[in-house]
């Protein structure tokens, strides 16, 4: 008997997170990310405290924070492209190990040498290692995923770890170390220096531990790119260092997707630099003080967290390629509202929108790089974006104060409220318009569905519907064609008996059999050729029958729509799952089912042979495992039905799972998960 569980967004998110964390190599890499991120934040705190102890001059102490930040920022401008080439040319795991060992040794050397000049030099070198480490780590993450759809969740977990858990842990660890004198009731003239030295030594130990874990526990980070590059070097085919760097720049220039990413990121980072540079003075223009600055700070980061959390749900309504440019456009327009805000509450709401849009854009950009950029170019693409972040932020942060100083302050009254107009307002206005313009250009560059107007997608997203006008698409997936064909027909009959307009997409009168015959009778040599024909079948049926039926508001039941072919081709092992999924996305115009009924049946030789020739049972076990992973990765959309039963019993379970869903929710966007018993 099937039981319906109303699992909301929180349950869906937990399912997706559990599915990604179930991947052991990623789970271990996530732990390494924690150690390195704690080290990054702890180094900022520890080095700032240590440099004040190493310098006697008050003037030098006043510049200590700026110098620590500068020596960490400068390597991103100079060495990020080098890190991208290393990530695409050498074994990524070895690059990460070497960089972590160097970072650990440099921090330990800071404590041992004990001079300010070496602190700044070593901090600069640590930043260089970080710029070599980040492209290798980020470009390796997608290769650890079982499905491309999991890349987004992996990026979410990485951002939460880097900017959430690690910040809290590093602050707590620094407070714990700094409080040692109080705990032990110690007093000494150079005690603060010793405490700062201990913090730096702990930081070095964190990086050394991370290096050991990467070297011994995560061999999967090496991946296919390492063996391929080794073969090319042995054959004398590998390009040189500078040739690879030029190749990466040419790839970014000629690829519309990456070109759009770069344009959008420039707009986003320029706006971020303007916000950073104007924030203290902008609070004064709102006639506020330190508390106002704190509220704005909280609002932008709360919006950032909300945006990162809601990005996967938004991506189900809009493709990532459209979503990226649109969110930067919205961020720019929200910044325009910030520039005109007459009151603190208006500014807080607008700033929260800026943060939320930036969060969605940031996560979406990472997901695009991880899921759509080729593995051999991914490291250089990540490095290019990292370099742009540093360069644009540095330029905008440096020039904004100069621009602000050009405008004289004056006070005006808006709706009875005094508002101070100074240089921050026109600077924020200009930054917002620039971000909006570049977001629009990025959208035009990356739009993958030019034939469909964006307004229809936006309206569908706001209404909580899928990317079609009013119908509902139900896919019936499973290991064997006999099961899916029978249960799709039985489900269509049950829905028609309930008085609904139903189209059975596997019906012979759809003339799909002609294309299916091509798939089964053509003399096709390989998996790729079969995948192309399977994609042609779905493209033809979707364009001729499925979309028109959905547009008129009908229910469409289609067997083996996407997941079953994807699982079968992926189980063969000769093609990458992301290649097949990309092909299917293109063929169907990214049309996804509102509900997927997954028939979960235990494979057996007799059952496999029921549809034709005897097949490999191990292959079907692998297909079943892949289908289960797909359901776990997106539980809102799946109804999992126990198919180890008679035909009538299975049909009854499917009907009792699907009919209540249709009755309760006509939109069919966020689906509860049905678990079988």
N, C-alpha and C positions, 0 to 999 in steps of 0.2 A: 504494500500500500504506500502511495506517495504522500508525503507531508510537505506542505508549503511553508517555508520560513521567510518571513518578511525581514530580510537583511538590508539595512539601509546603507548609506555611504560608508559609515564607519566599519561595518562588517565587510563590505567590498574591499575597502582599503586594507584591512587586516588580512584578507585572503590573498591579495596581491603581494603584500609584504611577506607573508609566510611562504608564498610560492617562490619568491626571489631568494629569501634567506635559506630556503631548503637546498639551494645550490651551494655545496660546500666550498668550492674555490672562491666564490664571491663572498660568502660569509667570512672566510679568513681574510680576504682583501679588505672587507669592511672593518675588521678589527685592526688591520695595519693602518688603514686610513684614520682610525681613531687615535692610534699612537702618534702618527705623524702630525695630525691636526692639533692634538694636545701640545705636541712639541712646538708647532708653529706659534700658537697663541701664548704658550708659556715663555717662549723665547722673546716675544715682544715685551712681556711684563718683566722678565728677569733681566734682559739686557738694558732696558730703560732704568731699572733700579741699580744695576751694576755700574753703568756709565756715570751716574751721579756720584758714586763712591770713588771712581777712578779719576775724577776731575776736581780740582780745587777751585777753579774759577767759576764765579756765579754766572758769568756770561755763557761759558761753555755748558754749564748745567742747564741753563734755560733753553739751549738748542739741542739738548740730548735726545728728546723725543723725536724732533724733526729729523735729526741725523740718523737715528735708528730706522725710521720709516723710509728715509731717502735711500739708505744703503740696501733696504729690502726691495724698494720699488725699481731702482735703476737696473738690476739684472733682468727684469722682465722685458725691458726695452731692448737690451743688448743680446740676451741669450735665449729667449723663447723660440726663435726660428731654429737655433741650433738643436734645442731639445726635440723639436718636431722631426728633424732629419734623423736624429739618433733613434727616435721611436719607430721610424719607418725603415731604418736600415739595419739595426742590430736587434738582438734578443731583448725584448722589453723588460723581462724579469731581471736580466743581468744589469741593465741600465739602472733600474730601481735599486738593486742591491748596492751597486757602487755609489750611487748618489746618497743613499741613506748612511752608508759607512763613512763617507766623506763628511756629511753633516754632523754625525755623531762625533767624529774626530775633531772637527773644527770647534764645536761647542766646548769640548773638553780642553782644547788648547786655549780657548779664551780664559778659562778658569786658571790654567797653569801659567800662562804668560802674564796675565794680570795687568795689562796696560790698555789705555783707551784707544791708542792708534791701532793696535792689533784687534781690538773688539770690533771696530768699524770695518777693517779689512776682512776679518773672518765672517762678519755678518753679511758683507757683500758676496763673499764666496758661497756662503750658505744659501743666499738668494739665487745664485747661479745654479747650484745643485737642484734647488726646488724647481727652477724653470726647465731643467732637464728631466726631472722626475714626473712632473704633472702630465706632460703629453703621453709618456709611456703608460702611466696608470689609467688615464682617461680613455686612451685608445684601446686598451686591453679589456676594459670592462664589458663592451658589447660581445666580445668573443666568449665570455664566460656564461652568457645567457642561453637558455634553451630555446627561446623564441624572441624575435625582434620586439614584440609587444612588451617584453619585460624590461627593455632598456630604460624606459621612462621611470618605472618604479625603482630601478637600480640607481638612477640619477637622483631621484627624490631622497632615497636613503643616504646617498653620499652627501647631499647638501645639508640634510638634517644633522648628519654626523659632523660635518665640517663647521657649520655656522650655528649649531645648536648645542648638541651634547658636548662637543669638544671645548667650546668656549666656557661652558659651565664647569667642566672638569678642570680645565687649565686654571681658571680663576680660583676654584676651590683648592687646587694643589698649591698654587702660589701663596694663597692665604695660609694654608697649613704650614708650609715651609717658613713663611715670614713670621708666623706665630710661635716658632720654636723657642725663642728667648723667653716669651711670656709663660709658656708651658713649663720650662725648666728653671724659671726665675734666674736667668743668666744676665750678667752685666759685663760689658767689655767695650773698650773704645772702638775696636774694629769689628764688632759683632755683626753689624749690618752688612759689612763687606763679606764676611764669611757666609752669611745667610744667602746673599745674592750669588755667591760662588757655588753654594750647594744647589741652588735652583738651576744654574747653568749646567752643572754636572749631571743633574737628573735629566735635564733636557737632552744632553748627549746620549745618555743611557737609553732614552726612549727611541731615538733614531737607530741606535745599534740593535736594539731588540727588534725593531721593525725590519731591518735588513736581514736578520737571522730568520725571521718568520717567512719573508718573501723567498729567501734562498732555499729553505728546507721544506716549507709546507704548501707552497702554491706553484708547482711546476707548470700548471695550466696557463700561467701568464705568458709563457714563451709563445705558445700558439703556433698557428700555421705560418705567420709572417716570418718567424725566425728561421724555420727550415727552408722556406722559399728564398729568403735573402741569402742564406748560406749556399744554397744550390747555385744562385745567380753569381755569387762571388767566385765559387769554384769554377764555373764555366766562363768566367771573364765577362759576364753580361751586366754586372751591377754598375750603375752610373756612379760618378764621383760625388763627393759631398756637396760641392757647390752646384753641380748639375741637378742633384735632387732638390736643392733649395729652389732653384729656378723652376724646376718642374712643378713644385708645390705652388709657387706663385702663379704660374701659367694655368694650373688646374683651377685655382680660385678665380682667375679672371675669365676663363672660358666656360665654367660650369654655372649655369643660372642659379642653381640652388645655393651653392657656396657664395656666389657673388651677392645674392640677396641677403644671406646671413651676415656677410661682412658689412654691407651697407646699413642694415638694421642695427647691428651691434655698434657701429660708429655713432649713430643717432642716440642710442640708448646710453652709451658711455659718456657722450658729450653732455647729455642732460643730467646724468648722475654727477659729473664733475661740477656742473653749474649749481646743483642742489648743495653739494658739499661746500663749495666756495661761498655760497650766499647764506647758508643756514643761520649762523649767529646773528648777522645783521637783519635777516628777514624777520626774526623773532622780534627785533626792536621795531620794525615797521608795523607789526601787529600790536604794538604798545605792550609787549610782554617782556618777560625776563627769562631767568634760568628755567623756571617751571614750564614756560611756554616751549622752550627748546626741548625739554624732556618729553612733553606731550607729542610734539611733532616727531621726535625720534621714535617714540613708541608707535605712533600711527604708521609711519613708513615701514617699520619692521613687522608690525602686525599685518599690514597689507601684503608685505612680501611673503610671509608665512602662509597667509590665506591663498595667495596666488599660486604658490608652489603646490599647495594641497589640492586646489581645485583644477589644476591644469589637466590631469588625466581625464576628468569628467568632461571638460570642455573639448578635449581632443576627440571624444567620441562623437561630438556633434559637428566639429569643424576639423578638417585635416590639419596636421601639424604645419604644413607649408603655408596654409592660409592663416592659421592662428598666430604664427610668429609675427608677421608684418602687422596684422591688425592690432595685436596687443601693444606693440611699440607705438602705433598710431594713437591708440587710446591713452597710453602713458603721456605722449606729447600733449594731447588735448587736455588731459587732466592737469598737466603742469601749467598750461595756459590759465586754467581756472585758479590754480595756486597763485599765479602772478596777479590776478585781479581780486583775490579774496579780500573782502573788507573786514572780515571778522574771523576770530580764531577757529570757530566751529566749522566754518566753510573751508578754511585752510586744512583742518584736520581730516575732513572727509575727502577733499581733493588729494591730499598727500597720501591717504590710505589707498585711493584709486591708483595713484602713481606706483606705490609699492606693490599692489596686487598685480598690476599690468606687467611691471618689471619681473615679478616672480614667475608669472606664466611664460613670459618671453624667454627668460633665462633657462628655465627647465625645458621649454620647447626647443630652444636652440641646441642644448646639449643632446636632447633626444634625436633631433635631426642628424647631428653629426654622428651619433652612435649607431643609428639605424639605417641611414641612407648614404653616408659617405663610405667609399670603398676602404677596406681595411688597410691597403697599402698606402693610402693617402690620408688616413685619419689622423695620424700623429702630427703631420704638418698642418692640417686644418685646425686641430686643437691649439697648436702652438701659435698659429696666425691670430686666432681669436684672443689668446692670452696676451700676445704682444700688443694687439690693438687696445685691449683693456688698459694696459699699463700706459701706453703712449697717449691715448685720447684722454684718459683720466688726468695724467700729469699735465698735459697742455691746457685742458679746460680748467683744472684747479688753479693753475698758475695765472691764467689770463683773466679769470673772472674777477678777482679783486681789482685789477686795473680798470676793467670796464665799469665796475660798481662805483669807483671813485670819480668817474666822469660826470655823474648826475648829482645835482644838489638836492638836499632833502627839503621836502615841503609837506604840510599837513592839509588834507582835504576832508570833507565830510560826505559820506555816502550813506543814504538812508538813516540819517541822524547819528551815525557812528563816525568818530574821527578815524582817519586812516592816513598813516604816514607813507608818503611816496618817496622812495629813494632809488639808488641804482640797482637794488636787488630786483625790483619789479620788472623793469625792461629787460634785464639779463635773463630772468626766469621766463619771461614771455618769448624772447628770442630762442632760448634753449628749447622751450616747448614746441614752438613752430618748426624748428629744425628737426627735432625728433619726430614730429608728426609727418613732416615731408619725407624724411628718410624711411620712416616706417611704411609710408604709402609706396615709395619706390621699391622697397624690399618686398612688399606684398605683390606688386606687379611683376617683379622678377621671379618670385617663387610660386605664384598661383598655379596649382596643378589641375584646376578645374575651370578653365577660362570660359567654357561654353555655358556654365551655369552662373547666374548672377549671385553675387555675394549676399545681397539682401535676403534671398530665400534661405540661404544657410544661416544667416544671423537670426531671422525670425524663427526658424526651426530650433535653433539652439536656445533662444529665450523661452520658447514654448515647451522645451524639454522633449522635442521630437527628434527623430533621426533625420537623415538627409533625403527624405522624400516627403511628399505633400501630406498624405493622410492615411495611407494604408499601413498594413502590418506585414512584415516579412518574417516567416517562421521557417527556419532551416532544420531539417532532420538529418543528423549526422551519425555515423557509426562505422564499424570496421568493414562490414560486408554489404554489398549492394542489395542482396536479397532482403536483409532486414530493413534498410532505409527505404527501399521502394515500397515494401508492404506497409510499413507504418506511416509513411507519408500519405499513401492512398487512404488508409484507415482514418488518419487524422483529418484529412480533407472531407471525408464522408461525415465524420462526427460534427465538424464545423458547419457543413451545409445543413445537416439535420437540425442544427441550432438556429437556422434561419439566416445565415451569413453569406455574403458574396465571397466566394472562395475560388481562387485559381490554383490548380495543381500544376506546378511547373514541370513535373516529370511526366505529364500527360502526353500520350502519343500525338494528339492533334496539334501540339505546339511545333511539330516538325523538327523536334530536337533529335529524333532518332537518326535522322540523316547524318547529323554531326557525330552522334555517338557511334554510328557505324564506321565513320572515318577513323575514330579513335581506336576501334577494335580490329579493323580489317586492313588499315594501311600498313605498309611495310616500313615501320619506323624503327630506327636502329637503337636509339638511346632514350634515357629518361628525359632529357631536355626536349626532345622532339615531342614526346608524349605530353609533357607539361604544356607546351605551346598549344597543342591541339585541345587539351582539356580547358585551357584558358579561352580558346576560341569558342568552345561550346558555351561557356558561361557568359562570355561577352555577347554572343548572339542572342541567347535566351533573355538576358537582362535587358538589352536594348529593345528587343521586339515585343516582349511579353511582360516581364516583371515590372519594369518602371511604369509603363502605361497603366497596369493594374493597380499599382500602389498609388499613382496619381489620382485615380478615380475613387480611391478609398477602399479598395478590396483587400481581403486577406490573401496572401500568397504563401503557399506551402511548397517548399522546394527541397528535394532530397540531395544530399551530398553537394551542398552549395560551394563551400570553400574549405572547411576544416578537414573533411575526409580526404579529398585529393591532396591537400597540403601535407597531411600526416603520412599518407602512402608514399608520396614522392620523397619526403624528408627521411622516411625510414629506410629507403634504398641506400642513402648515404653518399651518393655520387654528386649530389647538388646541395648547396647551402640552403637551409630553410628560408633565410631572408631573401634569397633570389626568387624562390617560388612564391613567397608571400608578396613580394614586390610585383611580380608578374600578375598575380591574381588581383591585387589592388588596382593595377592599371586596367585590367580587362573588365572589372566590374565597376570602375569609377569610384572605388572605395565604398560601395554600397554594402553595409553590414546588416546582418539580420537583427531584428528587434528581439527575437527569442531564438535560441538554438537548443533543440531537443537532442541530447546526446544519448544514444542507445548504448549502454555499457554492458557488453556481453563478454563472458570469458571465452577466449579463442580455443577451438579444438579442431582437430584434423577433419572430423566428419562435417562440422559446421562450415569450415572454410571450403571444403570440396562441394558444398551444396550448390554453389553458384556456378560451377564449371569444373575446370581442371584442378587437380590437387596442388595446393600451394604450400609455401613454407610457413609453418605455424609460428616460428620465432619472429618472422616478419610481422605477423598480425599481433603478437604480443607487444612488439615495439610500437605499432600503430595505436594500439589501445593506450599505451603509456603516454604517447604524444597527445592524443585526444584528451586524456585526463589532465595533462599539464595545461592545455589550452583552456579547459573549463576552470581550473584552479586560478589561472591568471586573470580571468574576467568573469567572476561568479555572478555578477548582476545579470548577465545576458544568457546564462545557461540554465537549462532544466536537465538534470542528470537522472535518467530512468534506468532502473535495473532491468536488463533485457534477457536475463537468464530465466526465461519462463516461456509459456506457450504464446502463440501469436495473439490470441484473444486477451490474455492477461496483460501482455505488453501494451496493446492498443488501449485497454482500459486505464492503465497507469499513465500513458501519455495524455489521454483525454482529460483525466482528472487532474493532471498537472497544468495543462495549458488553458482549459476553459475558464477556470477561476481567474487566471491572470487577465484574460481578455475581458471578463466581466468587470473586474475592479479598475482596470486602467486602460482607457482607450488609447492613450498616447503611446504606451508600450516602450518607454525609454529606459527606465531603471527597473530591471526585472529582479524579483526575488529569486532565490535559488531553490529548486525543488530537489530534495534528497529522497532517494528511494529506500523503501524498507521491504 
